[in-house]
């Protein structure tokens, strides 16, 4: 059973809650148990928690806080003017009735938290307003008496009872402090004890151990419950829950996993057993750990588990690796892509905030790198900038980072990463990045449920996300307006699909293919493959991608179906925004210039889309083109109880390029090259010179050769020969020959083999270095023997001469 959503609101702009909130610069200096204004450890911790939520003693006239305070004032004013304060009320807000519905009382606590935050934040319009604090105290009692108390049985979605409502409730109690009567504090602690007694177990399923973000969420709630209720035992329980002391560390957040939920050594993060979820659940986990580290530092409940190094490593290995200039890649955001109020820049801003918060308590070598990375993201992303999204306390720390000349702005990362444990590939260049979203019998193609991600059917079928200078590509109403049957990189049976996930509960769809993943050579070049076994269709295909310095080569083979429907491969489906007129040129001639224009260009060899880049079709292909306006609403793809999108219709323009394989194709194929950032002349020159040679594109093997780089890359689907390389079975290999040196990278992305051997056509005299899993028989026709069994699709390397 899965929770509805890892976090209900984009709290960055609204400024509510301590979910993603940072420790303000200089905060937390008075440690629990020391002398000062307060010597009671619980009062000291409550004061620190309040400062985490408000920013503490800021100068509200400082212009840096103007936007954040304005956002807080707006959301608080709306909540205040619409709050029903009448004695005969049956709900606090008319749109959240009946108040007894779990989503409604949970959201009601959230709005009260907005008011409490505004009341407690210096410079906010409602700061210190006695009417506001009295009304919030009264409203808390109303919710406790009417909807959320220990005698109530859980109904509907468990998340509202065990995480959503108690977290907001405890945050309000922290902010209002002794303005809440003692008997009511006891009652609120009692309801938390009923529904979120500890971080270790699901209350409504006591045998279910909490993992990942849910465990981190509950640890934060229990810690606040300990502070509010002056319970040392609860604070210890929260701290120990992070390490899973109860179950000897089995579900510790501070350990790497090799299956199920959590962080993997390769940087992958999985939640719900099989969903690539770094951006959403992973981000929640990071925020809670960062929050608790800052909150409990210096107290007797401080986090001292040395395993927290797993979180420190994850900041760059897991989070920064899937963030492009402050945008969290949609390939790792799961069903959250359907949330109109939680777009890639919102999640990315949360990552920035969480990273800088964790830096306040991290070893200096980590903190210095994180601050430089964050500064680089903030400086570069002017399309969806961070500062207007940040809360007051986040700004207090961020402003110090931006103003410090000793902190450099880190440049964009360059390299190739294979996240073998979550079927994701990220290829980074100086000014663009490509992410591949794959799936297999191990990792879900998509997750949907409770009305979320209704059209996510093909997001894990090899979708390619191109990030470049247009940083609003996926956040500018892409998901409600894009044709969900034509996602870039996918090969699709055009059958009509019913909405996914419209029923209560969440679920995932896992395909039955084994192959999804690839190998990386020297951290720079990569090859990836995925076998497509389509859902509800006879469509089968073998797809491969070869990621080079300035190009990505996409190959498809064995495309077969027998359902009497058309099958297409989508080369591009680019969001041109509300009024884009980007020029599309094919083989030197402008095409599809007007809205609604469509065409099929026979034998097309290259195309160029203004502002995006080039597309080359080696050997020529019949290229289908369409320029269109598409309308939709976020409500069309998300009707969730608390995440449902707006019904407002939006319109965006798209330029679509695709290959039509016909009705019920038999062993069809394709080959195209993406040239991000290339101009028209450069694209035409590339097509003419063909610096990359496609040497195989058959159901047995797909391979390319780049003579300029001395690089050969191949994926073998069976024991076969290609590009002069003989493979004993299915696997991926890259070989680069430079001078007397030969570098080799091998992987088994299908995880079906125990040992793979590759015979190379180039003489090798010796071995400079090799993984323990690699042995080499040198000579004129050297043979690599790679023990791939148990390696879970990860890359094995050797340096030869």
N, C-alpha and C positions, 0 to 999 in steps of 0.2 A: 504494500500500500504506500502510495507516494503522496508527499505534501503538495499543496496547490501551487505554491510559488515560494522560492527562497527569500524573496523580499518584495513586499507589496507595492512599494512606492519608490519612485526616484526621490530619495530624501535629500539629495544634494542641493537642489534648487530651493526646495521648501524649507530646508533648515530644521527639520524636525527629527528628534530622536538622537540617540548616540550611536546609531548603527554603524555609520561610517565616519564618525566624528573624531578628530584628532586631539591630542593633548596640546594645548596652546604652549607657545614658547615660554619657558620658565615656569610652567605649571608643575604642581606636584612636588615642590621643593620641601614643603612641610610634610615629613613622612609620619605615617601612623606610629604612635607610641613615643614620639619625641615631644619635647616641650614646645610651646608656642601658643597660638590663639586657642587651640583645642588639643587636649591630650588624650581624649577618648578615641581609640583607633577607628571605631565605626563612624563617628562624626567626621573624622579627618578624611576617611574614604568617601563619605557622602559628599563632602565639599569638593573633593577631587572629581568625583563622577559628575557633579553639577558643572564644574569647570570644563570637563570634556564635552559637555552638551552645549555650553553657551559661549565658550571662549574666555570666560573669566573677566578680569578687569581690563577690558579693551578701551581704547579711545573711540567712541562711536562717531566722532567727527572726522576721523581719518577716512579719506576717500576710498581706501582699499576695501572698506566694509560696506560701502554704500549700496552696491547691488545686492549683496547677501541680506542686508537688513531690509531692503525694499522687498525682496522675495519673501522673507519671513513675515513682514508686515502685511503683505497682500494675502498670504495664505491664512494668517491669524485673523485678519479682519473678516475674511469670508466665513471662517469657522465661528467667529464671535457673533456676527450679525445674523447668522442663520441658526444659532443654537437656541433651542426651545428651553426657556428657563421657567416655564409655567408649572404650577403645582399639579396640574392635571395631565401633564405630558405622559405619553406612552413611548416616546422615543426622544432622543436628543436632537436628531436631525431628521427631517421628513423623508429624505432620500435614503436613510438608513433604518427604515422600518420594515418589518417588525424588529425591534431591538434584540429580541431573543434569538434571531438567526445568527449563527456563529460569525459569518462574514460581517454582519452589521455591528455586533458589539465589539468585534476586534477593530473595525475601522473607526468606531466611535471612540475607543481608547486612543487611536492614532490622532484623531482631531483634537482630543483633549491634550494630547502631548504637544501638538502645535501651539495651543494656547498657553500651556505651561512653559514652553520654551520661550515664547514671546514675552511672557510675564517675567521670566528670570534673566532675559538677555539685556544687558545695558544698551541703550540706544534704540531698542524696539519701541514702537508706539505704545504697546500695552505693558511696557516694563513697569512693574510695581503697582499695577492697577488693582485696587482692592476689590472692585466688582468682579474682575476677571478671576482672581484667585478664589474668591468665595463661590463663584459659579462653578469653577472646576472641581472644587472640593465637594460641592453638592452633587455635581454630575457623576463623580466617581461613586458616591454612595448610591445614587440611582441605579447605575449599571450593576453594582454589586448586589443590590437588593432584588433587581428585576431579572438580570440575565446571566451573570457570571459569578457564581458562588459555589462552595464545595458540594452542596446537595444536588447540583445539576449533573445529569449524566451527559457524557460527550455525545454529540450528534453531528452529522455532516462531516466536514473535513477536520481531521484531528489537529491540523496545523494551527488553526485559529485558537483552539483551546490550550494547546501546550507550548506554543511559541509566540504567535502574533499578539494575542491579548495580554499574556503575562509580561512580555517584554515592554510593551507600551505602558502598562500599568506601573511596573516597577520604575520605569524612567520618570513617569509623572511624580511618583512618590519621592524620588531623589530630588527633583527640582522644587517641589513644594515643601518638603521637609516637615517641620513641626507645625506647619499650617494645617496639616491633616490631623484630626483627633487621634489619640493613641489607640482607642478601641477600633477605629477604622483601619489604622495601620495593621493592627493585629488581624483584622478580618481579611485584608488584602494579602497579607503574608499567608494566611490560611488557604486562600484560594490558589495561590501559587504553589503551596505545598501539596495541594490536591492534584493539580494538573501538570505541574513541572517540578516534581519532588527532587529530581536529581538529573544530571546530564546523561546518565548511563542507559536509561531504559525509556521506551515508548510507554506512556501511561496507559493508553488504551490497548496495548499489546505488551504486557510486562516481559514476555520472553524475547522481545525484539530489542537488540542492542542498538543504540543510536550510533551513527557514524558520520564522519565528515562534517558538513556545515550544520546539520541538525544537532550534533553533539556540541559543536562550538556555540551555536545559538543558545542551547539550554545551559551551558556553562556560564554564559554571560548573565542569563536570567537568574540562575541560582546565586551567583555572586552578588547581584544587586539585591536579591531577597535577603542574603546574609547581612548586607550593609543596612538595609532599611529596617530589618528586624533584629539587628544587633546579635547575629548568630555566628559565632566562630566556626561551628560545625558546618554551616552552610557554605561559608567562604572556603573552608578546606575541601568540601565536597566539589565545589566549582573548580578549584585549582586541580584537584586530583582527577576530575572528570576529563580534563584535557589530555592527561596522560593515561586515562583508563586504569587507574590503580585497582579498581574493583575487579577487573578481569585480567589482571597481570599484563596490561598493555596491549591486549589483543586489538582494541579499537582506538588506540592512542592516535591523536592527531600529529604526534611527534615521531612518527615512524613511517618508513616507506612501505608500500604494499606491493604485492605482485599479482593481486587479483582483487576484484571488488572495489569498494569506495576508498578514495584517498589519493595521496600523492605517490607517483611512481618515480623511480630514480631517473628516468629519461625526461622528466618534466611534465608528463601527462597528469591530468587530474580527472578522476571519474567519480560520479555520484549516481545514485539509483542503479547501482551494479554495472551498468553498461553504457552510460551516456557521457560523452566528452563535455565536461561542465566546468572548465577552468573559469570562464568568464562570469558565471552566475553563482553556482554553489561554491566554487572555489573562492570567489571573491568574498562571499559571505563569511567563509571560514577565516580568510585572511583578516577581514575586518574585526571579527570577534576576538581572534588571538591578539591582534595589535591593541585592541581596546583593553583587554584584560591585562596584557603586559603593562600598559601605561597605568591602568587603574590600580593594580595591586603592587606595583614596584615599591620596594622599600618596606613594605608591611610584612608581617609574619606569614602572610599568605602569598607572597611573591612567587612568581613562576621561576623555578630553578632547574627544571628538567633540561638536561643537556641536549635532549632530543629536539629541542626547539630549533636547532640548527637545520632541521628539515624544512622548517618554515622560512628561515633565513635564505637557504639555498633556493627555495621555490620562488622567491620574489623575482629573481632573474630567470631561472630555469623554466618556471611554469608561467608566470604572469607577464613579465616584460617580453618574453619570447612570443606571446600571442597578442601583443599590443602594438599598434601602429600609430605613432605620433599621438598617443593618448586615446586612441580608439580601441576598444576591446573587440577583437575579431568575432563576427557573428558565427563563425564556424565552431566556436566553443561556448556559445551562449544558450544552446538548447532551445527550449520552447519560449525563452524570453525574447527571441527575435520578433515575436508577435505582439509584444507589449509596446503600445504607442508612447507610454510614459517612461519607458526604460530602453532607450536606444543605445547604440554602441558608444556614443560619447558620454552618456550618463554613466554607464558601467565603467568605461575607461577613466572617467573622473574619479569614480569611487576607488579604483585601483590606485590612482595617483595619491589620493588622500590616505588610503590604508598603508601604502608603502612609506609615505613620509611619517605617518604616526608610528609605525613599527620602528622606523629609524631612530626615534627618540630613545629607544631602549635596546638597540642592537649594537653589536661590536662595531667599532669605528670603521673597519675596512668595508663592512657591508653598508653601513649608513652613508658613507661618502659616495659609494657607487650609486646607491638608490637616489640620493638627492641630485646627483648629476644627471641620471636618466630622466627623472621627473622634470628637471629644469629644461632638458632638451625637448621633451614632449610639449611642455607648456609654451616654450618659445616658438616651436615650429607650427603648432596647430592653431592657426588663426581662423579657420573655417568654423569650427565648433569649439571655441576656446574654453579652457578650464576655469579661469577665474570667475566668470559669471555663474558658474555652476556650483562653486564651492560655498560651504557654510562659513559662518563667522569664525568658529574655532579653526577650521581648516585654513582659512586665509591668514590667520595670525601666524601660523607656522610657515605657510607657503611664501608669504611676503618676505620673511626673513631669508629663505633659501634664494629667492629671486634677487634679493638685494645684496647677497654676499658674493663679492668678486672672487673669493677663494673657491667657490663651487662652480666648476665649469658646466656648460650645457653639453651633455654627451651627444655625439653625433648619432645618426641612425645606425642600428646594428646591421651588419652584412653577413650573410651566411645561409646555410641550408640546415633545417632541423626536421628530423623524422620523429614524431611522437608515436612510436610503434604501439604503445599501450593504449592509445585512444584513437588510432586510425586518422591522424591528422598530419599534414605536411605543411611547413612554412618555408618559403623561399624568399630571402630578403636581398634586395639590391640597394644602392645608394638612394634612389628616388622612387622605388616602387617595391611592393611586396605581393606575392601570390600565396594564397592559402588554399589547400586542397582539403575538402571534407569527404572522407571515405567512410565505409562501413563494412561490417562483416558479421559472421556468426558470434563474434566477441563484443562488438561495439555497435550500438543501435544506429540505424539510419536516421531516425528522428524520434522525438518524444512528443506526445500530445496528450491532452486530457483536461477535464474541468473547463472545457471551452477554449483552451489555449492551443495555438499553433495548428489551426484547423487545416491549413494548406501546406504543411511542411513535408509533404510526401517525398520530394526528390532532393531535399537539402543534404542528404548523406550519400547521394549516388554519384559522387565525383564532382560536386559543384566546385567551381573555381571562383575565388574572391580576389579581384584585382584591386589593391589599394595603391593610390598614386596621389597626385596633386589635388584631385577632387576628393577631399576627405568627407564630403557629405553624401557620397555615392549610395551608401546603404542606409544612412539615417534619414535621408530626405524622402520619407514616405515610400521607400522602395518596396517593403514587404506587402503592404496592402494594394499596391498598384502593379507590381511586376506580374507577368504571366507565370503562374507557378508551375506550368507544364514546360516552360522554356527557361530553366535556370542555366547559366553559363557552365559549360563543361559536361553537362549531363547527356546521356543517351536515353530517350524516353519513348515508351509506347504511349500513343496519344489517347488512350482510353479515358473516358470521363471518370473522375474520382469523387467519391462522397467525402464530406468534411471528416477529418480525423479528430478524435478527442472531444467530441461534443457531449459525451456522456460523463457522469461523475467519475472521479478517480482519474489517475494518470497512468499511462502505459507507454511502452516503447515498442518499436518495430525493429526486429533484428532480421536481416536477410540470412540466407543459408550459405553464402559464399565464404570460402576460407581466405582467399588472397585479398589483402588490403594493406598497403604499406610500401616500404622500399628501403633503399640504402643511401647513405650519404658519404661522399668522398672528401676528405680533408676539410670538412665543415663548409664546403663551398658549392659543390655540385651534387645533384641528386637524381635518382631514378625511382619512380613509383609505379605501382600497378594495382588494379582492382578488377576482379571478376564481377560482372554485373549479372545477378540473377534477380530479375524484376519481380516485384510483388504483384500477384494477381494477373500474371501475364506469362507467356512463353518466351518473352524476350530474354536473350542471353547475349553478352558481349564481353570482350576482353579489352581493357583500356589501360593505357600506359602514358606516363608523363616524364619528360626528361628536362630537368631544370638546369639551365646553363647561365653564362654570365649575363647575356642581354636578351635571352629568349627562353621560351618554354615550348617544347615540342610535344604535341598531343597526338597519340596514335590510337586507333580503334580497329579491332579485327574480330572476325567471327560473329558479327552482328546478325542474329537470326531470330525470327519470330514466325508464328503460324496462326495468328489470331485474326487475320484479315483487317488489320489496322496499320496506319502509317507509323513508321518509326523515324525519329529525328535525333540528330546530335546538334546541340546548341553551342555554337562557337562564341557568341557574345549576345548579351541582352543588357545594354547599357542604359542606365538612368540618365536621361538628358535634362532632368529636372522640369520645372514648370514651363519653360519657354525655350529650351535648347534647340539650336538649329545646326548643331555640329555637322560639318560637311562629311559625307561618306563618298569615298572614291574607290572604284574597283577597276583595276588594270588601267589606271590613268583617266578614267571617265567618271564624272559625278553621277551618283545614282540615288534613287529614293529621296529626293529633295523635299517633297511635300508630305504633309501629314496624310497617312493612309496609303502612301505609295508603297507598292510591293513589286518585286521583280525576282526572276530567276536568271542569273548570269551563267550561261554555259561555259565550261572550261575556264572559270576564273582562276587566276594565278596569285593575285594579291589584292588586298583591300586596306584602306586606311580610314579610321574614324578620327576626325579632328578632336584634339584634346585628350585622346586616349592612347592611340598607337596603331601599329600595323598588324596585319594578319596575312600570312603567306600559306598558299596551298600547293605544296610540291606536286608537280605533275598535273595540276589543274583539277578543278572540281566544279560541279554545278552548284552554285552558291545562291541560296535563297535570302532575300533581303526584305525588311519591313521597317518602315518608320511609322510610328503610331502614337496616339494619345490613349492612355488607359486610365480608367477611373476606378476607385475603390474606397473603402473605409476601413479603419483599423478594426471596427466591429465585425467586419467580414471574416477576420482571421483570429479574433480573440473576443469571446463573449463571457470571459471569466467573471466570477462574482466580485472580485476586487481588482482585477487587472483588465477587465473588458475595455475595449477601445472605443473611441469616439465614433458615432454614427455619421459624422460629417464626411461628405464625399470629397476626396482629393483627386487631382488629376496630374499625372506626370507623363512625360514623353520618353519614348524608348527607341533605340536603334537596335534591331535584332538581326543577327546573321546566323543561319543554320544550314545544315546539310540534310536533305531529305533522302532517306534510304528506301523510300517506297513502301508499298503495302506488303506485309509479311516477307521482309527481306531474308535472303539466304546467304550467309557468309559475306555480308557487306563489310566495308571498312571505311576508314577516313584517316586523313593526315592533315594537320594544320599546325602552324607555328604562331605563337603569340609574341609580339614585339612591343612590349609596353614602352611608351615614351618615344618611340621612333616617329620621325616625320615622314612625309610622303616620299621625298627623294630617297631617304635612307631605306624605307620599306621596299621601294621598287628596286633599289640596288641590291638589297638582301635577297629578294626573290630571284634576281638575275644571277647573282654569284653563288647562291645556295651554299653558304659556308658550313651548313650542317647536312650531312648525308644520311638519309634514312636507308639503312641497309637490311632491315627486316621488318615486316609488319604482317605476320601470319599467325594463325592460331597456335603455332608452336613457339614463336619468339617474336619480340619486338625490340629493335635495336637502332641506335644512331651512332654516327661517328663524326667527331669534330677534329679535323686534321690540324687546324691552327693550334688547338689546345693539346693535341696528342691524346684525346679522350675518346674512349669507346664505352658506351653504356648499353646494357641490355637487360630485358626481363625475359626469362625462359619460362614458358608455361608447361613444357614437357622436356624430357631429355632430348636435346637437339643441338644443332650447330647454327651459329649466327655470328657475323662479323669476325670470322676466324676463330671464335671461341666455341669450345665444345663443353656442354653442361651435362651432368649426370642426371639432373632432375630439375624441377621447378625452383627458380630462385632469381635474385636480382644481383647484377654485378656491374661495377664501374671500374675501369682500368685507365690510368693516365700515365703515359710515357713521356718523360721530359729528360733529354740527355741520356745518361746511363741509368736513371732512376725509373722505377715502375711502382706506382701506388695502386693498391687494389682495395676495393670495398665490396663486401658480399652480405646479403641478407636473405632470409627465407620468410617473406611476408605472409605466406600461407600457413606457416608453422606446421607443415606436414612432414618435413624431412628430419632425419637424424644427422646424416652426413651429406654434404654436397661436394662434388669435385668439379673443377673447371680446368680444362687444358687450354693454355694460352699459346698464341702463335708467335710470341716474341721470346727470344732467348733470355734466360735469367741465370746469372752466375752465383748469386748469393742472397741472403736475407739480412737486411739491415735491422728490421724489427717486425714483430708480428704478435697479434693477440695469441693467448694460450690456446685458443680454439683453432688456430690456423697452422697447418704444416705445409711445407713447400718442397716439391721434388724439382730441383733445379735442372737446367740443361737447355737444349735447343727448343724443346717443346715442354716447358715447365707445367707442372700440375699442382694446383692448390687443392688441398683437402680441408674442408671447413666443417667443424663439428657444430652444426646449427641447432641440434636438438636442445630444447629447454631454453633457448635464447629469446623466445617470445618476439621474434621478428626483428631483433636489434642487429645493428651493423657489426661485422667483423672486418678487421683491417690488417693489411700487411704492407711494408715498404721493402721493395726488392731492388736489386741492382744486377 
